[in-house]
Structure formats: structure tokens, C-alpha cells
Amino acid sequence: MKVQLKERSVEEYRSIIGDEVDRIKELAEPLKGKKIIHLNATAFGGGVAEILQNLVPLMRSVGIDAHWYALEAPNEFFNVTKKFHNTLQGAKLEISTQEWALYEQVCKENSKMIDEDADIIVIHDPQPAATRLFVKTKPSTKWVWRCHIDLSTPNTEIWERFSTYLRDYDKMIFHLNEYFPKQLREKCVDFPPSIDPLSEKNIELDNAFCVEVLRKLGIDPTRPLITVVARFDPWKDLFSAIDVYRVVKKEMPVLQLAIVSAMASDDPEGWIFFEKVARYAGMDKDIFFCTNLNGVGNKEVNAIQRMSAVALHTAIREGFGLVISEALYKEVPVVARPVGGVKIQIEHGKCGYLENDVEKLAEKVLYLLEDEQRRRQMGKNGRKTVIDRFIITVNLRNYLKLFLKLLG
């Protein structure tokens, strides 16, 4: 389906990035009128959809004829592509002949919606990757695969077959060059994704509104809160997040933990892990599950993050981790595991801490909770880092440069 988009203007960011707005407009001048198509799995839930809902309108605002489509597919398809997601990050799973056939059939059916006169087609992640096989475009059309997951150590058997869908792409974008597949390295470029400082999830909010959001969710705004924002996914290791909270709570009994998530339409496995994590949390009245199921949307996520003393991220694999940039932008220091794209967002000791095991993570969380001055300074450092490197205008500029190279 074609995703309906609101109007946005790059001019809205002048108060944040200044004259960089003029440089972006100048960079985009040769691309005016070019038709760019983005295709991903879903219009709602997850970082890719959040990026595209603002990035595509900004491309339009600088004169590009940009469009965004999302797959229409049965749940069985998303069960298969969740296996792709997990195996391409290293999981030992099997994908049957019937599952491969279903995947290709759904991609074939969805390929009919792609405009054949597009100048550039950007396919996001594994779910729609095979559409490249079925679309007959003009000879000059360029194809880009944007990978948002950690592809550094894939399941080799699955990768060998899946990579055949990628051989006719002109370019591939990864968050880090350590994710580049060796046999396709000459086609690869790297730049990180972004957050939008003007989206509902990141705009400045009135403190009274934030307090009210917490109270409605049962969270005490007068007591310290640590927050983890993540999908219910095995790679996010929310069990360790609860373990960290429990270790810190022994030293600070008033501590609260918010687990914030969205139940995405392209992730049927999420319901299974939601139940597992809820069972692991048990009857602890100071652990709060904040999801779209109890009225938590983007603005509420924003409020919860702003009211948090420390953000926690315990993923064991992470392509990037937009939620880390979100927290840092709100001047909340982050304690996380040093995996994937997390490593380029957090400078250890400057805007947060990077540790692997539960005890060390807990030690750093407690240190920040007990030292308000250090916490505030790290928060300021984090906000500057995000503005310089990880906001949507930087992402827009990187895409414009790539499009210019592709079209000569």
C-alpha cells in the first residue's frame, strides 16, 4: 500500500542546524523532479517506519518526487521474514522450501505497486528484498538495499540463498562498514540512521504533561526511574534489563523500571516474548510495561524518556539502536552493551557507559543515579553528539549524496 504522508519542510530545522539547511537545498538541486521510491515491511512500528514517515516528506520538501510503500502480506509471511531477521543476525534456524516459496510469492505480488518509471528504488531490510526480481523498470533505474540489521555474522546457509536476491542491486547501505558482506563489499556504503528532533517522539514537552503521563501509567514521578525502550525480541535481552534493575534496586529500593515497546504488525513473535518477559518480571509492582496496548504512543514514549534518570539498553545484537539517540537527545545518559551501532553512539564515560555483564551494567547505572552532576553533564554531551551526527537532516544529506552518485 502507498503510505499517506504529512507535509514537512527542511526549513523547520533551521533553528537546530542553521545554515546547513541552505547547503542541503543546494545539494538537492540536481535531483529536483527525480522519482524516488522507498519500500519497507510496515507503515507502523519499529525504527524504519519512524524514519521514513519524516524522511520521505523532507525529500519532497527539497524538490524530489518521493514516495513510500509498505508491504501487504499475511502473518505467515512475517513469520518467515522474522526468521530471516534472526538467521541473518546469526541464529541457527531452518527455513523450509515452502517458506522460501511464500516469501518470493508475496514479494512478487507486492512488486506490482512499484512505479516502473522510478529513477531510484530503495528497499529496506530483508522483508521486501526479493521484489527486485519481479519489477521491470526502465534501464536507467537504480536499486538500493538499505539494511538496518547487524549482518556481521550471519547464518551462512541462509545468507548464501538470501544473498542471491541482492546480486542485481546497484548499492547497499549499512549502518557500519563492519556489516559489509565480503563478496558484495564493492557495492556497499555506510551511514547511520537518524532520529527526528521535531517528531512527536522527540519534541520538547511541558513537564506537567510528562508528570501526568507517568501518573496515568502508575509510575511515581517523584522516585528514580530507569527506562528500556525495545521491541519484545530475543536479541533485545529484556531479561538482562530486569536483572540489572534488580541488582540496582538492592542498593536503591525506591527505584522503578519502565519497559517501553510497541507491538509491531510485522513481528508476530513479539507477542510470545512479551509474555515471557512479563512472566520474568513477576509481580514486582515497580516494573511497568508501557506499550501501545495501554495507550502509549510516540508522545508518551517521549514523556517517559524525559522523566527517566538513566536509559538502559541490554541488546546482544543491534544494527544501530535509534532509542539510544532518542534518549541522548533528551539529555538522558545511556548505559548499554557495546554491540553493533551502539558503539558509535555512546562514547564511554562521556555520554554514557558501555559494559557487557549485568553486574557491570548495574554498577554504572547506580553510579549515575547517585551522581546528579555527572548525569547532567553526560546528558548535555549526548545531546550535542546526536545533533552533530544522528539527526534526520544528516541522514537526508547522506541519501542525497548517494543519489547524486547513482545518477551520475
ROSEVO-637852 format. One record per residue (C-alpha): z negated, x negated, y; residue number from 0. Coordinates in steps of 0.25 Angstrom, whole numbers, plus 5000, padded with zeros to 4 digits. Each point is the difference from the previous one (the first is absolute). Layout:
! residues N
{site {Z,X,Y},NUM}
...
***
This chain:
! residues 408
{site {5000,5000,5000},0}
{site {5002,4996,5014},1}
{site {4987,4997,5007},2}
{site {4998,5007,5014},3}
{site {4995,4991,5011},4}
{site {4994,5001,5013},5}
{site {5005,4992,5012},6}
{site {4994,4987,5004},7}
{site {5004,4989,5010},8}
{site {4998,4986,5000},9}
{site {4996,5001,5015},10}
{site {4986,5006,4995},11}
{site {4996,4986,4995},12}
{site {5002,4993,5014},13}
{site {4985,5001,5003},14}
{site {4998,4992,4987},15}
{site {5011,4990,4999},16}
{site {5005,5000,5014},17}
{site {5014,4993,5003},18}
{site {5002,4999,4985},19}
{site {5006,5015,5001},20}
{site {5011,4994,5008},21}
{site {5003,4989,4990},22}
{site {5001,5011,4989},23}
{site {5009,5008,5007},24}
{site {5009,4989,5003},25}
{site {5000,4995,4986},26}
{site {5004,5014,4995},27}
{site {5012,5002,5010},28}
{site {5011,4995,4990},29}
{site {4994,5010,4989},30}
{site {5002,5013,5009},31}
{site {5006,5011,4992},32}
{site {4999,4993,4987},33}
{site {4996,5009,4989},34}
{site {4987,4995,4992},35}
{site {4995,5008,4988},36}
{site {4986,4998,4995},37}
{site {4996,5006,4986},38}
{site {4987,5000,4993},39}
{site {4991,5007,4990},40}
{site {4993,5010,5008},41}
{site {4998,5005,5015},42}
{site {4985,5001,4998},43}
{site {4989,4991,4995},44}
{site {5000,4985,4999},45}
{site {5004,4989,5010},46}
{site {5015,5000,4999},47}
{site {5000,5015,5005},48}
{site {4990,4997,5011},49}
{site {5009,4988,5005},50}
{site {5013,5008,4999},51}
{site {4995,5012,5008},52}
{site {4999,4992,5012},53}
{site {5010,4988,4998},54}
{site {5012,5009,4998},55}
{site {4998,5007,5013},56}
{site {4998,4987,5007},57}
{site {5013,4995,4994},58}
{site {5006,5013,5006},59}
{site {4994,4997,5014},60}
{site {5008,4987,5001},61}
{site {5013,5007,4997},62}
{site {5001,4999,4985},63}
{site {5005,5012,4992},64}
{site {4988,4999,4990},65}
{site {4996,5010,4989},66}
{site {4989,5001,4990},67}
{site {5002,5007,4986},68}
{site {4989,5002,4989},69}
{site {5003,5002,4985},70}
{site {4999,5013,4994},71}
{site {4995,4998,4986},72}
{site {4992,5006,4989},73}
{site {4986,4995,4997},74}
{site {5005,4993,4987},75}
{site {5009,4991,5009},76}
{site {4988,4996,5008},77}
{site {4992,4997,4987},78}
{site {5011,4990,4996},79}
{site {5001,4994,5014},80}
{site {4985,4998,5000},81}
{site {5002,4992,4987},82}
{site {5011,4992,5008},83}
{site {4990,4997,5011},84}
{site {4989,4996,4990},85}
{site {5009,4991,4991},86}
{site {5007,4993,5012},87}
{site {4986,4996,5004},88}
{site {4998,4994,4986},89}
{site {4994,5012,4992},90}
{site {5003,5000,4985},91}
{site {5006,5013,4998},92}
{site {5013,5005,4992},93}
{site {5011,5009,5006},94}
{site {5008,5008,4990},95}
{site {5015,5002,5000},96}
{site {4998,5014,5004},97}
{site {4991,4996,5012},98}
{site {5011,4991,5005},99}
{site {5010,5011,4998},100}
{site {4992,5010,5008},101}
{site {4998,4989,5011},102}
{site {5015,4998,5001},103}
{site {5004,5015,5000},104}
{site {4990,5003,5011},105}
{site {5006,4989,5008},106}
{site {5014,5004,4998},107}
{site {4997,5015,5004},108}
{site {4993,4995,5013},109}
{site {5011,4990,5003},110}
{site {5009,5012,5004},111}
{site {4992,5002,5013},112}
{site {5003,4986,5005},113}
{site {5010,5000,5011},114}
{site {5012,4992,4995},115}
{site {5004,4996,5014},116}
{site {4986,4992,5003},117}
{site {5001,4986,5005},118}
{site {4987,4996,4994},119}
{site {4992,5006,4989},120}
{site {4985,4996,4998},121}
{site {4994,5004,4987},122}
{site {4985,4999,4999},123}
{site {4993,4996,4987},124}
{site {5003,5002,4985},125}
{site {5001,5015,5000},126}
{site {5014,5002,5007},127}
{site {5005,4986,4996},128}
{site {5011,5004,4990},129}
{site {5007,5009,5011},130}
{site {5008,4988,5003},131}
{site {5008,5002,4987},132}
{site {5004,5014,5003},133}
{site {5004,5000,5015},134}
{site {5014,4998,5005},135}
{site {5000,4995,5014},136}
{site {5010,4993,5009},137}
{site {5002,4985,4996},138}
{site {4993,4995,5012},139}
{site {4987,5008,4997},140}
{site {4988,4990,4998},141}
{site {4989,5003,4991},142}
{site {4986,4995,5001},143}
{site {4988,5002,4991},144}
{site {4986,4999,5006},145}
{site {4989,4997,4990},146}
{site {4986,5004,5004},147}
{site {4993,4995,4988},148}
{site {4996,4986,4994},149}
{site {5011,4996,4992},150}
{site {4995,4985,4997},151}
{site {4996,5002,4985},152}
{site {5008,5012,4995},153}
{site {5000,5004,4985},154}
{site {5013,4992,4997},155}
{site {5005,5010,4990},156}
{site {5000,5011,5010},157}
{site {5005,4992,5011},158}
{site {5012,4995,4992},159}
{site {5005,5014,4999},160}
{site {4996,5005,5014},161}
{site {5006,4988,5007},162}
{site {5014,5005,4995},163}
{site {4998,5011,5010},164}
{site {4999,4990,5012},165}
{site {5012,4991,4997},166}
{site {5009,5007,5010},167}
{site {4990,5000,5011},168}
{site {5004,4991,5012},169}
{site {4986,4997,5004},170}
{site {4986,5002,4995},171}
{site {4987,5000,5009},172}
{site {4987,4996,4995},173}
{site {4986,4999,5007},174}
{site {4999,4986,4996},175}
{site {5009,4989,4995},176}
{site {4991,4998,4988},177}
{site {5005,5013,4995},178}
{site {5015,4996,5000},179}
{site {5006,5001,4986},180}
{site {5006,4986,4996},181}
{site {5013,5005,4996},182}
{site {5002,5008,5012},183}
{site {4994,4991,5010},184}
{site {5013,4998,5009},185}
{site {5000,5015,5003},186}
{site {4985,5000,5004},187}
{site {4993,5001,5014},188}
{site {4986,5002,5003},189}
{site {4993,5007,5011},190}
{site {4987,5008,5000},191}
{site {4999,5016,5002},192}
{site {4993,5006,5011},193}
{site {4990,5010,5006},194}
{site {5003,5009,5012},195}
{site {4989,4999,5010},196}
{site {5005,5013,5006},197}
{site {4999,5008,4987},198}
{site {4989,5010,4997},199}
{site {4994,4990,4991},200}
{site {4998,4989,5011},201}
{site {5000,5007,5013},202}
{site {4987,4998,5009},203}
{site {4990,5012,4997},204}
{site {4988,5006,5007},205}
{site {4987,4995,4994},206}
{site {4995,5014,5000},207}
{site {5012,5005,4991},208}
{site {4997,4988,4990},209}
{site {4986,5004,4999},210}
{site {5003,5014,4997},211}
{site {5010,4996,4989},212}
{site {4990,4992,4993},213}
{site {4990,5011,5001},214}
{site {5009,5010,4994},215}
{site {5002,4991,4988},216}
{site {4985,4999,4999},217}
{site {5000,4985,5004},218}
{site {4988,4996,5009},219}
{site {5006,4994,5013},220}
{site {4987,4993,5003},221}
{site {5000,4992,4987},222}
{site {5009,4988,4997},223}
{site {5013,5003,4993},224}
{site {5010,4992,4992},225}
{site {5013,5006,4997},226}
{site {5011,4997,4990},227}
{site {5014,5007,5002},228}
{site {5009,4999,4988},229}
{site {5007,5009,4990},230}
{site {4994,5003,4987},231}
{site {5007,4990,4993},232}
{site {4996,4989,4989},233}
{site {5005,4989,5009},234}
{site {4990,5004,5011},235}
{site {4988,4998,4991},236}
{site {4991,5010,5007},237}
{site {4990,4998,4989},238}
{site {4997,4986,5007},239}
{site {4999,5006,5013},240}
{site {4989,5009,4995},241}
{site {4993,4988,4994},242}
{site {5001,4992,5013},243}
{site {4993,5012,5007},244}
{site {4989,5001,4989},245}
{site {4997,4985,5002},246}
{site {4999,5001,5015},247}
{site {4992,5013,4999},248}
{site {4989,4993,4993},249}
{site {4998,4992,5013},250}
{site {5003,5011,5009},251}
{site {4996,5014,4994},252}
{site {5006,5008,5012},253}
{site {5014,4995,4997},254}
{site {5011,5010,4998},255}
{site {5014,4999,4993},256}
{site {5012,5008,5004},257}
{site {5012,5000,4990},258}
{site {5012,5005,5007},259}
{site {5013,5003,4994},260}
{site {5012,5010,5000},261}
{site {5005,5006,4987},262}
{site {5015,4997,5001},263}
{site {5011,5008,4994},264}
{site {5007,4988,4993},265}
{site {4987,4996,4993},266}
{site {4996,5009,4989},267}
{site {4991,4989,4994},268}
{site {4991,5001,5012},269}
{site {4993,5013,4995},270}
{site {4996,4992,4987},271}
{site {4994,4989,5008},272}
{site {4993,5009,5010},273}
{site {4992,5006,4989},274}
{site {4997,4986,4994},275}
{site {4995,4995,5014},276}
{site {4992,5013,5003},277}
{site {4993,4998,4986},278}
{site {4997,4986,5003},279}
{site {4994,5003,5013},280}
{site {4991,5010,4993},281}
{site {4990,5009,5008},282}
{site {4998,4990,5012},283}
{site {4999,5008,5012},284}
{site {5004,4989,5009},285}
{site {5013,4998,4994},286}
{site {5010,5009,5007},287}
{site {5015,5004,4995},288}
{site {5008,5003,5012},289}
{site {5014,5005,4996},290}
{site {5011,5010,5004},291}
{site {4993,5009,4990},292}
{site {4988,5002,5010},293}
{site {5008,5000,5012},294}
{site {5001,4985,5003},295}
{site {5013,4998,5007},296}
{site {5005,4988,5009},297}
{site {4991,5003,5012},298}
{site {4988,5001,4991},299}
{site {5003,4987,4993},300}
{site {5001,4994,5014},301}
{site {4986,5005,5003},302}
{site {4994,4995,4987},303}
{site {5006,4986,5002},304}
{site {4995,5000,5015},305}
{site {4986,5004,4996},306}
{site {4999,4989,4989},307}
{site {4992,4987,5001},308}
{site {5009,4993,4990},309}
{site {5012,5003,4992},310}
{site {5001,4996,4986},311}
{site {5013,4997,4991},312}
{site {4998,4997,4986},313}
{site {5014,5001,4995},314}
{site {5004,4990,4989},315}
{site {5015,5001,5003},316}
{site {5005,5004,5014},317}
{site {5014,4999,5006},318}
{site {4994,5000,5014},319}
{site {4989,5010,5003},320}
{site {5003,5008,5012},321}
{site {4986,5005,5000},322}
{site {4995,4986,5003},323}
{site {5008,4999,5013},324}
{site {4996,5014,5004},325}
{site {4985,4996,4999},326}
{site {5002,4987,5007},327}
{site {5008,5007,5012},328}
{site {4988,5009,5001},329}
{site {4991,4987,5002},330}
{site {4993,5002,4986},331}
{site {4999,4987,4992},332}
{site {5005,5001,4986},333}
{site {4995,4993,4987},334}
{site {5010,5000,4989},335}
{site {5006,4992,4988},336}
{site {5010,4990,5004},337}
{site {5012,5006,4992},338}
{site {5014,5002,5005},339}
{site {5003,5004,5014},340}
{site {4985,5001,5003},341}
{site {5000,4985,5001},342}
{site {5009,5000,5013},343}
{site {4992,5011,5007},344}
{site {4986,4994,4999},345}
{site {4996,4986,5005},346}
{site {4988,4997,4992},347}
{site {4988,4999,5010},348}
{site {5008,5005,5012},349}
{site {5003,5015,4998},350}
{site {4993,5002,4986},351}
{site {4997,4993,4987},352}
{site {5008,4997,4987},353}
{site {4993,5000,4987},354}
{site {5003,5003,4986},355}
{site {4987,5004,4992},356}
{site {4991,5012,5003},357}
{site {4988,4991,5004},358}
{site {5007,4992,5010},359}
{site {5007,5013,5006},360}
{site {4986,5006,5001},361}
{site {4994,4988,5006},362}
{site {5011,5000,5011},363}
{site {4998,5015,5003},364}
{site {4985,4999,5001},365}
{site {5002,4988,5010},366}
{site {5009,5008,5009},367}
{site {4991,5012,4999},368}
{site {4988,4991,5005},369}
{site {5007,4993,5011},370}
{site {5006,5010,5010},371}
{site {5004,4989,5010},372}
{site {5009,4993,4989},373}
{site {5005,5013,4995},374}
{site {5005,5004,5015},375}
{site {5006,4986,5002},376}
{site {5008,5001,4987},377}
{site {5004,5014,5003},378}
{site {5006,4995,5013},379}
{site {5007,4989,4993},380}
{site {5006,5010,4990},381}
{site {5006,5009,5010},382}
{site {5007,4988,5007},383}
{site {5006,4996,4987},384}
{site {5006,5013,4997},385}
{site {5006,5002,5013},386}
{site {5006,4987,4999},387}
{site {5006,5001,4986},388}
{site {4998,5013,4993},389}
{site {5004,5012,5009},390}
{site {5012,5009,5000},391}
{site {5008,4993,5011},392}
{site {4999,4987,4993},393}
{site {5005,5007,4987},394}
{site {5011,5007,5008},395}
{site {5005,4986,5006},396}
{site {5000,4994,4986},397}
{site {5009,5011,4995},398}
{site {5009,4999,5012},399}
{site {5002,4985,4998},400}
{site {5003,5003,4985},401}
{site {5010,5011,5003},402}
{site {5007,4991,5010},403}
{site {5002,4989,4990},404}
{site {5005,5010,4989},405}
{site {5011,5006,5009},406}
{site {5004,4986,5006},407}
***
